Amino acid sequence: MTSRTRRRRPPADEWLPLTDVLDEIGITRATWYRWRNRGYGPEVKRLPNGHLRVRRSTLDNFLNELETA
């Protein structure tokens, strides 16, 4: 009898933690909150525990807009 192993595929549009987003954009947490107060930056989702997450596709779109601006 052979056992089947399942491969875990990463989600197509994963939710990134804020620290990963800040590293990728290259800004500090203070800059992030200043941007949020001004209505600038990618859309975020707040989890029940208070942590923030950003969708990979939303971050990619935001970064593309930064490059074209």
Rosetta silent file (secondary structure, phi, psi, omega in degrees, C-alpha in Angstrom):
SEQUENCE: MTSRTRRRRPPADEWLPLTDVLDEIGITRATWYRWRNRGYGPEVKRLPNGHLRVRRSTLDNFLNELETA
SCORE:     score description
SCORE:     0.000 S_00000001
   1 L     0.000  130.233  179.405    0.000    0.000    0.000 S_00000001
   2 L  -101.296  143.976  177.409    1.411    3.363   -0.960 S_00000001
   3 L   -96.877  141.271  179.440    0.761    6.497    0.970 S_00000001
   4 L   -94.598  133.116  175.275   -0.117    9.639   -0.868 S_00000001
   5 L  -105.375  137.467  179.553    1.576   12.829    0.101 S_00000001
   6 L   -98.137  135.328  175.197   -0.183   16.055   -0.514 S_00000001
   7 L   -90.766  134.297  176.176    1.699   19.051   -1.720 S_00000001
   8 L   -89.426  120.583  176.746    0.732   22.318   -0.174 S_00000001
   9 L   -93.009  138.136  175.995    0.399   24.980   -2.821 S_00000001
  10 L   -66.540  146.043  179.640    0.856   28.568   -1.769 S_00000001
  11 L   -61.477  146.256 -177.478   -2.334   30.568   -2.125 S_00000001
  12 L   -63.827  -36.780 -178.021   -2.632   32.421   -5.415 S_00000001
  13 L  -131.463   77.822 -173.516   -3.350   35.696   -3.669 S_00000001
  14 L   -74.097  159.234  175.440   -1.888   35.394   -0.194 S_00000001
  15 E   -94.175  124.337 -178.297   -2.325   37.821    2.690 S_00000001
  16 E   -98.637  139.506  174.435    1.000   39.392    3.687 S_00000001
  17 E   -70.205  156.226 -175.658    1.806   40.587    7.217 S_00000001
  18 H   -58.181  -38.130 -179.170    2.565   44.271    7.601 S_00000001
  19 H   -60.734  -39.103  177.966    6.270   43.675    8.348 S_00000001
  20 H   -66.980  -39.214  179.415    6.717   41.956    4.968 S_00000001
  21 H   -64.121  -45.364 -179.971    4.883   44.786    3.218 S_00000001
  22 H   -61.783  -40.993  178.263    7.058   47.426    4.892 S_00000001
  23 H   -63.804  -41.527 -177.480   10.227   45.558    3.902 S_00000001
  24 H   -69.934  -39.595  178.324    9.079   45.238    0.301 S_00000001
  25 H   -75.534  -33.559  179.658    8.071   48.890   -0.030 S_00000001
  26 L    87.356   38.028  179.269   11.141   50.014    1.913 S_00000001
  27 L  -126.344  166.392  177.479    9.461   52.318    4.431 S_00000001
  28 L   -88.050  167.296  177.593    9.255   52.525    8.210 S_00000001
  29 H   -63.700  -35.988  178.529    6.190   51.780   10.292 S_00000001
  30 H   -63.048  -42.729  177.513    5.878   55.501   11.101 S_00000001
  31 H   -63.669  -41.225  178.271    5.752   56.336    7.394 S_00000001
  32 H   -56.113  -49.484 -177.481    3.163   53.606    6.884 S_00000001
  33 H   -70.266  -31.528  174.560    0.818   55.112    9.490 S_00000001
  34 H   -64.571  -43.766  176.252    1.403   58.623    8.160 S_00000001
  35 H   -60.405  -43.607 -178.436    0.387   57.369    4.694 S_00000001
  36 H   -63.210  -39.544  178.479   -2.695   55.665    6.132 S_00000001
  37 H   -64.061  -27.349  178.996   -3.782   58.870    7.873 S_00000001
  38 L   -92.586    0.807  179.449   -3.570   60.643    4.520 S_00000001
  39 L    77.926   23.895 -177.862   -5.501   57.909    2.710 S_00000001
  40 L  -111.187  150.350  176.929   -2.458   56.722    0.776 S_00000001
  41 L   111.320  171.534 -178.940   -1.154   53.185    0.400 S_00000001
  42 L   -71.852  156.052  178.405   -2.571   49.762   -0.382 S_00000001
  43 L   -67.215  138.774 -178.592   -5.854   48.568    1.091 S_00000001
  44 L  -120.881  160.865  174.394   -5.426   46.617    4.331 S_00000001
  45 E  -122.628  130.832  177.059   -7.481   44.146    6.322 S_00000001
  46 E   -94.757  125.901  177.895   -7.458   44.182   10.108 S_00000001
  47 L   -80.114  163.264  178.921   -7.653   40.736   11.697 S_00000001
  48 L   -57.137  -27.106  179.217   -9.602   40.101   14.915 S_00000001
  49 L   -85.039    1.629  177.054   -6.308   40.110   16.842 S_00000001
  50 L    95.706  -10.184  179.983   -5.510   43.607   15.516 S_00000001
  51 L   -73.054  152.037 -179.578   -2.807   42.603   13.053 S_00000001
  52 E  -104.877  143.420  176.986   -2.872   44.091    9.555 S_00000001
  53 E  -133.801  148.860  178.734   -2.662   42.124    6.310 S_00000001
  54 E  -128.382  133.627  177.166   -2.339   43.198    2.687 S_00000001
  55 E   -68.450  143.562  179.093   -3.222   41.047   -0.317 S_00000001
  56 H   -57.416  -44.307 -178.142   -0.298   40.271   -2.640 S_00000001
  57 H   -65.310  -37.577  178.440   -2.257   41.502   -5.688 S_00000001
  58 H   -65.629  -42.454  178.531   -3.159   44.781   -3.949 S_00000001
  59 H   -64.593  -43.242  179.029    0.470   45.390   -3.004 S_00000001
  60 H   -61.068  -43.057  178.085    1.651   44.604   -6.542 S_00000001
  61 H   -62.629  -42.698  178.403   -0.881   47.051   -8.004 S_00000001
  62 H   -61.118  -45.151 -179.586    0.201   49.740   -5.531 S_00000001
  63 H   -65.073  -36.925  176.716    3.877   49.234   -6.386 S_00000001
  64 H   -64.589  -37.796  177.662    3.084   49.418  -10.119 S_00000001
  65 H   -66.849  -35.624  177.231    1.302   52.731   -9.548 S_00000001
  66 H   -63.995  -38.962 -178.919    4.353   54.050   -7.696 S_00000001
  67 H   -67.857  -35.051 -177.339    6.589   53.154  -10.634 S_00000001
  68 H   -82.924  -18.386 -177.711    4.385   54.933  -13.156 S_00000001
  69 L   -77.623    0.000    0.000    3.943   58.073  -11.058 S_00000001
